[in-house]
Amino acid sequence: MSDQGKQWYFNSRTGEPELGPQSPIEQRMGPYRSREDALNAWKIFQDRETIWKEQDRQWNRQWNGPQDDDQADD
């Protein structure tokens, strides 16, 4: 069976990348395009979370007006 076309996942329990969905869904992150991306799963997650939080702050400011950032995170 060829590995081409399969996607990589990161097993959050073992800390290992996996080719194809092998682990239970609650233990895996992904899919990712490469093994290297799967190994960087936590960094990718943190980067995306930072972007999403900033987008949420901007959306809240647009609809609710400026607020103290401490209250916006609640």
URFENPE-V932651 format. One record per backbone hydrogen bond with DSSP energy under -1.0 kcal/mol. NH is the residue of the N-H (numbers start at 1). CO is the residue of the C=O. If there is no record, write none. Layout:
# URFENPE-V932651
NH_CO / NH_CO
This chain:
# URFENPE-V932651
6_3 / 8_32 / 9_18 / 10_29 / 11_16 / 12_27 / 15_11 / 18_9 / 20_7 / 22_20 / 27_24 / 29_10 / 32_8 / 38_34 / 39_35 / 40_36 / 41_38 / 44_40 / 45_41 / 46_42 / 47_43 / 48_44 / 49_45 / 50_46 / 51_47 / 52_48 / 53_49 / 54_50 / 55_51 / 56_52 / 57_53 / 58_54 / 59_55 / 60_56 / 61_57 / 62_58 / 63_59 / 64_60 / 65_61 / 72_68 / 73_69 / 74_71
